Structures are given as structure tokens and as C-alpha cells.
Amino acid sequence: MTDISSRTAELLSGHRESIDRLDAILVYTLGERFKHTQAVGRLKAEHNLPPSDPKREAQQIARLEDLAHRADLDPEFAKKFLNFIIAEVIQHHKQHQP
């Protein structure tokens, strides 16, 4: 291996190790988030509240778009990601409904 290709392989490996750590952080963070949303779903079911809260969802989307801008992340991607999570949460909430 040449010095350049060796250095490239080393840099690539370092980036991939960081990506793997960040993926683990994302998975554990989502796991923690869903523990809380499951608790919210049970609470809503106990108090006969609807599984969906459009006002809260709109606030969360706006908040995430702002965070995305500040984090130099495509806000449309962030919005799609949150919409996916919200859809999953609503499905979980519906499972708790009588």
C-alpha cells in the first residue's frame, strides 16, 4: 500500500468508527424516546385522550426544523424523520386505546 492509500484507509476507518458510535447513540436515544412515548400512550388511554395531538405535533416539527437549521442538517430530512417517528408513536398510542 502506498502512503496515500494507507492514510486514506486510516481516515476512512476513523470516520466509520465514529459513524458506528453515532448509530449506537441514535438507537439508544430512540429506545429511550419510545419508552417515554409508550408511557404517554398509556396515560392518554387511561384518561381517554386521543392518540394524536396535531397541535403538539406541529410544534415539534417546527422545533425540529429550527434545530436542523442550527445543526446544519437539511430541515426537510429532519421533518421527514420526525413525521416517521410521530406516525410510529401514534400507532403505539392506538394500541393502548380501549
C-alpha positions in Angstrom: 0.0 0.0 0.0 1.3 3.5 -0.8 1.5 6.2 1.9 -1.5 7.9 0.3 -3.7 4.9 0.1 -2.7 3.8 3.6 -3.5 7.3 5.0 -6.9 7.2 3.1 -7.7 3.8 4.6 -6.8 5.1 8.1 -9.0 8.2 7.7 -11.9 6.0 6.3 -11.6 3.7 9.2 -11.7 6.6 11.7 -14.8 8.0 10.1 -16.5 4.6 10.1 -15.8 4.1 13.8 -17.4 7.5 14.5 -20.4 6.6 12.4 -20.8 3.3 14.2 -20.7 5.1 17.6 -23.2 7.7 16.4 -25.5 4.9 15.1 -25.4 3.3 18.6 -26.2 6.7 20.2 -29.2 7.1 17.8 -30.6 3.7 18.5 -30.3 4.0 22.3 -31.7 7.6 22.1 -34.7 6.3 20.1 -35.2 3.5 22.5 -35.3 6.0 25.4 -37.6 8.3 23.5 -40.1 5.4 22.7 -40.1 4.4 26.4 -41.5 7.8 27.2 -43.9 7.9 24.3 -45.2 4.5 25.4 -45.8 5.9 28.9 -47.6 8.9 27.2 -49.8 6.4 25.2 -50.8 4.6 28.4 -51.5 7.8 30.2 -53.7 9.0 27.2 -55.6 5.7 27.2 -56.2 5.9 31.0 -57.6 9.4 30.6 -59.5 8.8 27.4 -57.4 11.3 25.4 -56.9 10.9 21.6 -53.8 9.1 20.5 -52.8 12.0 18.2 -52.2 15.7 19.2 -51.9 17.7 16.0 -51.1 20.9 17.8 -48.2 19.3 19.7 -47.0 17.5 16.5 -46.9 20.8 14.6 -44.9 22.4 17.4 -42.5 19.5 17.4 -42.0 19.7 13.7 -41.3 23.5 13.8 -38.9 23.0 16.7 -37.1 20.2 14.9 -36.8 22.3 11.7 -35.2 25.0 13.8 -32.8 22.6 15.4 -31.9 21.2 12.0 -31.1 24.6 10.7 -28.8 25.2 13.7 -27.2 21.8 13.3 -26.6 22.3 9.6 -28.9 19.4 8.7 -31.4 19.5 5.9 -34.6 20.6 7.6 -36.7 18.6 5.1 -34.9 15.5 6.1 -35.4 16.3 9.8 -39.1 16.9 9.1 -39.5 13.6 7.3 -37.6 11.8 10.1 -39.9 13.3 12.8 -43.0 12.6 10.8 -41.9 9.0 10.6 -41.4 8.9 14.4 -44.7 10.6 15.0 -46.5 8.1 12.9 -44.9 5.2 14.8 -45.8 6.9 18.1 -49.5 7.3 17.1 -49.6 3.6 16.1 -48.3 2.7 19.5 -50.8 5.0 21.2 -53.6 3.5 19.3 -52.6 0.1 20.6 -53.2 1.3 24.2 -56.7 2.6 23.4 -59.6 0.5 24.6 
